[in-house]
Amino acid sequence: MDRPAYLAGFWGEAWRLGFALVAGIAFYLVNWGSAYFAYGGEYPKQLAIPIVVDLLAGLLAILLAGLRRRFPLVIAVLESLISAISFFSLGACLLVWASLGTRRKAAEIIPIGVLACAGSLAGALAGYPVQTSLDPVSLAMGEATTLAVFAVPTLVGVNIGNRRELVASLQASNLALKEAQSARVAQARSEERTAIAMEMHDALAHRLSLVAVYAGAMENAHDWSAEKVQQSAGVVRENTRKALEELRSILGVLHEDDGIELQPGFAAIPGLLSDARRAGTEVEVRMEEEMSWETLPEAAGTTVYRILQECLTNARKHAPGQKVEIAVGGEPGAGLALDVENEIPSEVPATVPSGYGLVGLAQRARLAGGALSAGRKDGRFAVHLELPWIS
């Protein structure tokens, strides 16, 4: 079980200060123990004050070490000065110097190292706390020892600082990757919803427009024979059934992981044109020589099918009774071209806009790597589609 953050911080600081205390006691005992034996097993009276000062200064150094993160440079200066008169304080100095090293600033580390060596040299020259030899070799060895005691924890601190920076960088990279992944997932979901909406519109609008045409004709056809009424009712029933099947097919992909499967292609276009003709729309198809629906690039099949489906639906809704002319052309390397045109009647029937028609067609064309334009042209409504020819 993870500890609360405040407990983790408390114990982390407690063991560090505990280490400073234990290390300080070790330095204190080694120094004054060696002095005890050097004086023949008895301390001179003049050492009583230095021994007490060393102890008190060391305890003060440990208390100051608790402020090293708040005032790193100030505490490092004070600890280095105290180390000149207290061996007990060296435990706290190790902790403070290591903490200073984690900042990895040479402008701070070098002056503190010089100050520590200067304090040690001043103490040796002053004979404090114990008079030692003042020959150059002894002084040099003392300064080398001080420098080593300073350098080791400082280098450890630098290594810790580098590791913290690496960990922080990895955490930031991981967070950025998670955010990017979340953004990709959100974008994929948005695109999936858009694709589902387009599929539902393209599939259902065509079928329901056929149902509306036949239902409207049956409503106003008082002189129809029973056979014709039965035939029209069959068309309504058949297109209603197909609309439900297509709706189930589209909604079924919500329970799958492979996304929307766009099934209709060029092979389904003749059936689409037959449905339109049975609904009363005159459809004329012109193709270049040696071209048929089977010879066109299958990669563009779904896009062409859905766009033709929407064009026929729009013609049936907005220009009933008008002839729809379809022209197909193109070749490998030049691309595939599709033109759909119909006359604009003098009176356009009132319809409820879906909001997905031409906008959805243009988006579908862009997703397929092509372009679509639509608008009025010499009293006709024309849709022009260009797609890459990908075999």
C-alpha positions as CSV (number, residue, x, y, z in Angstrom):
1,M,0.0,0.0,0.0
2,D,1.4,3.4,-1.0
3,R,2.1,5.9,1.8
4,P,0.4,9.3,1.7
5,A,2.6,12.0,0.1
6,Y,3.1,13.9,3.4
7,L,4.3,10.7,5.2
8,A,6.7,9.8,2.3
9,G,8.2,13.3,2.5
10,F,8.5,13.1,6.3
11,W,10.3,9.8,6.3
12,G,12.4,10.8,3.3
13,E,13.7,13.8,5.2
14,A,14.0,11.9,8.5
15,W,16.3,9.2,7.2
16,R,18.6,11.8,5.5
17,L,18.9,13.9,8.7
18,G,19.4,10.6,10.6
19,F,22.3,9.7,8.2
20,A,23.8,13.2,8.9
21,L,23.6,12.6,12.6
22,V,25.2,9.1,12.5
23,A,27.9,10.3,10.1
24,G,28.6,13.3,12.3
25,I,28.9,11.1,15.4
26,A,31.4,8.9,13.5
27,F,33.5,11.8,12.4
28,Y,33.4,13.3,15.9
29,L,34.4,10.0,17.6
30,V,37.2,9.2,15.2
31,N,38.7,12.7,15.5
32,W,38.6,13.1,19.2
33,G,39.3,9.4,19.8
34,S,42.6,9.7,17.8
35,A,43.4,12.9,19.7
36,Y,42.8,11.0,23.0
37,F,45.3,8.4,22.1
38,A,47.7,11.0,20.7
39,Y,47.8,12.7,24.1
40,G,48.5,9.4,25.9
41,G,45.0,8.5,27.0
42,E,44.2,11.8,28.6
43,Y,42.7,15.1,27.1
44,P,44.5,18.3,27.9
45,K,42.3,20.8,29.7
46,Q,42.5,23.2,26.8
47,L,40.6,20.7,24.6
48,A,37.5,20.8,26.8
49,I,36.1,23.9,25.1
50,P,36.8,22.7,21.5
51,I,35.2,19.4,22.2
52,V,32.0,21.0,23.5
53,V,32.0,23.6,20.7
54,D,32.5,20.8,18.1
55,L,29.4,19.0,19.5
56,L,27.2,22.1,19.7
57,A,28.2,23.3,16.2
58,G,27.5,19.9,14.8
59,L,24.0,19.8,16.2
60,L,23.4,23.3,14.8
61,A,24.6,22.1,11.4
62,I,22.1,19.2,11.5
63,L,19.3,21.6,12.2
64,L,20.4,24.0,9.5
65,A,20.6,21.0,7.0
66,G,16.8,20.8,7.3
67,L,16.6,24.1,5.5
68,R,18.9,23.2,2.6
69,R,16.1,22.9,0.0
70,R,14.6,26.3,0.9
71,F,17.9,28.2,1.1
72,P,20.4,25.9,-0.7
73,L,23.3,28.4,-1.2
74,V,23.0,30.1,2.1
75,I,22.9,26.8,4.1
76,A,25.9,25.5,2.0
77,V,27.9,28.6,3.0
78,L,27.1,28.2,6.6
79,E,27.8,24.5,6.7
80,S,31.2,25.0,5.1
81,L,32.1,27.7,7.6
82,I,30.9,25.5,10.6
83,S,33.0,22.6,9.2
84,A,36.1,24.6,10.0
85,I,35.5,24.3,13.7
86,S,33.4,21.1,14.0
87,F,34.1,17.5,12.9
88,F,30.5,16.6,14.1
89,S,29.2,19.0,11.4
90,L,30.8,16.9,8.5
91,G,27.8,14.6,8.5
92,A,25.4,17.5,7.8
93,C,28.0,18.9,5.3
94,L,27.8,15.7,3.3
95,L,24.1,16.0,3.1
96,V,24.1,19.7,2.2
97,W,26.9,19.3,-0.4
98,A,25.1,16.4,-2.0
99,S,21.9,18.5,-2.1
100,L,23.8,21.4,-3.7
101,G,25.3,19.0,-6.3
102,T,21.7,18.0,-7.4
103,R,21.4,21.6,-8.7
104,R,24.4,21.1,-11.0
105,K,25.4,24.7,-11.1
106,A,29.2,25.1,-11.3
107,A,28.9,28.8,-10.2
108,E,27.6,27.5,-6.8
109,I,29.6,24.3,-6.4
110,I,33.1,25.7,-7.1
111,P,32.9,28.6,-4.6
112,I,31.5,26.3,-1.9
113,G,34.4,23.9,-2.5
114,V,36.9,26.7,-2.2
115,L,35.3,27.9,1.0
116,A,35.4,24.4,2.5
117,C,39.1,24.0,1.7
118,A,39.8,27.5,2.9
119,G,38.1,26.9,6.2
120,S,40.1,23.6,6.7
121,L,43.4,25.4,5.9
122,A,42.6,28.3,8.3
123,G,41.8,25.8,11.1
124,A,45.1,24.0,10.5
125,L,47.1,27.2,10.5
126,A,45.4,28.4,13.7
127,G,46.1,25.0,15.4
128,Y,42.3,24.4,15.9
129,P,41.1,22.2,17.4
130,V,44.4,20.3,17.7
131,Q,47.9,21.6,16.8
132,T,49.2,19.7,13.8
133,S,52.3,19.9,11.7
134,L,52.5,22.9,9.5
135,D,54.9,21.5,6.9
136,P,53.7,21.9,3.3
137,V,53.2,18.2,2.8
138,S,50.9,17.8,5.8
139,L,48.9,20.9,4.8
140,A,48.6,19.6,1.2
141,M,47.4,16.2,2.5
142,G,44.9,17.9,4.7
143,E,43.5,20.0,1.9
144,A,43.4,16.9,-0.4
145,T,41.4,15.1,2.2
146,T,39.0,18.1,2.6
147,L,38.6,18.3,-1.2
148,A,37.8,14.6,-1.4
149,V,35.3,14.8,1.4
150,F,33.6,17.7,-0.5
151,A,33.9,16.1,-4.0
152,V,32.4,12.7,-3.2
153,P,28.9,13.8,-2.0
154,T,28.9,16.6,-4.6
155,L,29.4,14.2,-7.4
156,V,26.8,11.9,-5.9
157,G,24.4,14.8,-5.9
158,V,25.2,15.7,-9.5
159,N,24.4,12.1,-10.5
160,I,21.1,12.2,-8.5
161,G,20.2,15.5,-10.3
162,N,20.9,14.0,-13.7
163,R,18.8,11.0,-12.8
164,R,15.9,13.2,-11.6
165,E,16.1,15.2,-14.8
166,L,16.0,12.0,-16.9
167,V,13.0,10.7,-14.9
168,A,11.2,14.0,-15.2
169,S,11.9,14.0,-19.0
170,L,10.6,10.5,-19.3
171,Q,7.5,11.3,-17.3
172,A,6.9,14.4,-19.5
173,S,7.4,12.3,-22.6
174,N,5.1,9.6,-21.3
175,L,2.4,12.2,-20.5
176,A,2.8,13.8,-23.9
177,L,2.4,10.3,-25.5
178,K,-0.7,9.7,-23.4
179,E,-2.2,13.0,-24.4
180,A,-1.4,12.4,-28.0
181,Q,-2.9,8.9,-27.8
182,S,-6.0,10.4,-26.2
183,A,-6.2,13.0,-28.9
184,R,-5.9,10.3,-31.6
185,V,-8.6,8.2,-30.0
186,A,-10.9,11.2,-29.7
187,Q,-10.2,12.1,-33.4
188,A,-10.8,8.5,-34.4
189,R,-14.1,8.4,-32.5
190,S,-15.2,11.7,-34.1
191,E,-14.3,10.4,-37.6
192,E,-16.1,7.2,-36.8
193,R,-19.3,9.0,-35.8
194,T,-19.0,11.2,-38.9
195,A,-18.6,8.1,-41.1
196,I,-21.6,6.4,-39.4
197,A,-23.7,9.6,-39.9
198,M,-22.8,9.8,-43.6
199,E,-23.5,6.1,-44.1
200,M,-26.9,6.3,-42.4
201,H,-27.8,9.4,-44.5
202,D,-26.6,8.0,-47.8
203,A,-28.1,4.6,-47.3
204,L,-31.5,5.5,-45.7
205,A,-32.2,8.7,-47.7
206,H,-32.2,6.8,-51.0
207,R,-34.5,4.1,-49.7
208,L,-36.9,6.4,-47.9
209,S,-37.1,8.8,-50.8
210,L,-38.4,5.8,-52.9
211,V,-40.8,4.9,-50.2
212,A,-42.0,8.6,-50.1
213,V,-42.5,8.7,-53.9
214,Y,-44.6,5.5,-54.1
215,A,-46.5,6.3,-51.0
216,G,-47.4,9.8,-52.3
217,A,-48.4,8.4,-55.7
218,M,-50.6,5.8,-54.0
219,E,-52.2,8.4,-51.8
220,N,-53.3,10.5,-54.9
221,A,-54.0,7.6,-57.3
222,H,-57.7,7.0,-57.0
223,D,-58.1,5.4,-60.4
224,W,-55.2,2.8,-60.0
225,S,-56.0,-0.8,-60.6
226,A,-55.7,-3.2,-57.7
227,E,-52.7,-4.8,-59.4
228,K,-50.8,-1.5,-59.7
229,V,-51.6,-0.6,-56.1
230,Q,-50.3,-4.0,-55.0
231,Q,-47.2,-3.5,-57.1
232,S,-46.5,-0.1,-55.6
233,A,-47.1,-1.4,-52.1
234,G,-44.5,-4.1,-52.8
235,V,-42.0,-1.5,-53.8
236,V,-42.7,0.3,-50.6
237,R,-42.3,-2.8,-48.6
238,E,-39.2,-3.9,-50.3
239,N,-37.4,-0.6,-49.9
240,T,-38.5,-0.4,-46.3
241,R,-37.0,-3.8,-45.7
242,K,-33.7,-2.8,-47.5
243,A,-33.5,0.4,-45.4
244,L,-33.8,-1.6,-42.2
245,E,-31.2,-4.1,-43.4
246,E,-28.8,-1.3,-44.3
247,L,-29.5,0.4,-40.9
248,R,-28.7,-2.8,-39.1
249,S,-25.5,-3.3,-41.1
250,I,-24.3,0.2,-40.2
251,L,-25.2,0.0,-36.5
252,G,-23.8,-3.5,-36.3
253,V,-20.2,-2.2,-36.7
254,L,-20.6,-0.4,-33.4
255,H,-20.1,-3.8,-31.8
256,E,-17.0,-4.6,-33.9
257,D,-13.4,-3.4,-33.8
258,D,-12.8,-3.2,-37.5
259,G,-14.7,0.0,-38.2
260,I,-17.3,0.6,-40.9
261,E,-17.2,-1.8,-43.8
262,L,-18.3,0.1,-46.9
263,Q,-19.7,-2.7,-49.0
264,P,-21.5,-1.2,-52.0
265,G,-19.2,-0.7,-55.0
266,F,-19.4,-0.6,-58.8
267,A,-21.1,-4.0,-58.9
268,A,-24.1,-2.5,-57.0
269,I,-24.5,0.5,-59.3
270,P,-26.7,-1.2,-62.0
271,G,-29.1,-2.2,-59.2
272,L,-29.1,1.3,-57.9
273,L,-30.0,2.7,-61.4
274,S,-32.7,0.0,-61.8
275,D,-34.3,1.1,-58.5
276,A,-34.3,4.7,-59.7
277,R,-35.8,3.8,-63.0
278,R,-38.6,1.8,-61.4
279,A,-39.3,4.8,-59.2
280,G,-40.0,6.8,-62.3
281,T,-36.7,8.6,-62.8
282,E,-35.3,8.5,-66.3
283,V,-31.6,7.8,-66.1
284,E,-29.1,8.0,-69.0
285,V,-25.5,6.7,-68.6
286,R,-22.7,7.6,-71.0
287,M,-19.3,6.0,-70.8
288,E,-16.2,6.1,-72.9
289,E,-15.5,3.3,-75.2
290,E,-14.3,0.0,-73.7
291,M,-15.4,1.2,-70.3
292,S,-17.9,-0.5,-68.0
293,W,-18.7,-0.5,-64.3
294,E,-16.6,-3.7,-64.0
295,T,-13.5,-2.1,-65.5
296,L,-13.4,0.9,-63.2
297,P,-10.9,0.9,-60.2
298,E,-12.6,-0.9,-57.3
299,A,-11.0,1.4,-54.8
300,A,-13.3,4.2,-55.9
301,G,-16.4,2.0,-56.0
302,T,-17.9,2.9,-52.7
303,T,-17.4,6.6,-53.2
304,V,-18.9,6.6,-56.6
305,Y,-21.9,4.5,-55.5
306,R,-22.7,6.7,-52.5
307,I,-22.4,9.9,-54.6
308,L,-24.6,8.5,-57.3
309,Q,-27.0,7.4,-54.7
310,E,-27.2,10.9,-53.2
311,C,-27.5,12.5,-56.6
312,L,-30.4,10.3,-57.6
313,T,-32.1,10.9,-54.3
314,N,-31.7,14.7,-54.6
315,A,-33.0,14.6,-58.2
316,R,-36.1,12.6,-57.1
317,K,-36.7,15.0,-54.2
318,H,-35.9,18.4,-55.8
319,A,-36.5,17.7,-59.6
320,P,-39.1,14.9,-59.8
321,G,-39.8,13.7,-63.4
322,Q,-36.6,15.3,-64.7
323,K,-34.1,13.2,-66.7
324,V,-30.8,12.4,-64.9
325,E,-27.7,12.2,-67.1
326,I,-24.6,10.4,-65.9
327,A,-21.2,10.6,-67.7
328,V,-18.2,8.5,-66.7
329,G,-14.7,9.0,-68.0
330,G,-11.1,8.8,-67.3
331,E,-8.1,6.5,-67.5
332,P,-5.2,5.3,-65.4
333,G,-2.9,8.1,-64.6
334,A,-5.4,10.8,-65.4
335,G,-8.0,9.8,-62.8
336,L,-11.7,9.0,-62.8
337,A,-14.3,11.6,-63.7
338,L,-18.0,11.5,-63.0
339,D,-20.6,14.0,-64.0
340,V,-24.3,14.0,-63.0
341,E,-26.7,16.6,-64.3
342,N,-30.5,17.2,-64.4
343,E,-32.8,19.9,-65.4
344,I,-34.0,22.3,-62.7
345,P,-37.8,22.4,-62.7
346,S,-39.6,25.8,-62.7
347,E,-41.2,24.9,-59.3
348,V,-39.0,23.1,-56.8
349,P,-40.9,21.0,-54.4
350,A,-40.7,21.9,-50.7
351,T,-38.4,19.5,-48.8
352,V,-36.8,19.2,-45.4
353,P,-33.0,19.6,-45.8
354,S,-31.0,16.9,-44.1
355,G,-27.8,18.9,-43.6
356,Y,-25.6,16.1,-44.8
357,G,-26.2,16.1,-48.6
358,L,-23.7,18.1,-50.7
359,V,-21.5,18.7,-47.7
360,G,-21.3,15.0,-47.0
361,L,-20.5,14.3,-50.7
362,A,-17.7,16.8,-50.8
363,Q,-16.2,15.3,-47.6
364,R,-16.5,11.8,-48.9
365,A,-14.7,12.9,-52.1
366,R,-11.9,14.5,-50.1
367,L,-11.5,11.4,-48.0
368,A,-11.0,9.4,-51.2
369,G,-8.3,11.8,-52.4
370,G,-10.5,13.5,-54.9
371,A,-12.7,16.6,-55.2
372,L,-16.3,17.4,-55.8
373,S,-18.1,20.5,-57.1
374,A,-21.8,21.1,-57.4
375,G,-24.1,23.9,-58.4
376,R,-26.4,25.4,-61.1
377,K,-25.1,25.5,-64.7
378,D,-27.2,26.8,-67.6
379,G,-30.5,25.9,-66.0
380,R,-29.3,22.6,-64.9
381,F,-27.9,21.2,-61.6
382,A,-24.5,19.6,-62.1
383,V,-22.3,17.6,-59.9
384,H,-18.7,17.0,-61.0
385,L,-16.5,14.4,-59.2
386,E,-12.8,13.7,-59.8
387,L,-11.1,10.7,-58.1
388,P,-7.6,9.2,-58.4
389,W,-7.5,6.0,-60.5
390,I,-6.1,3.5,-58.1
391,S,-6.1,0.0,-59.5
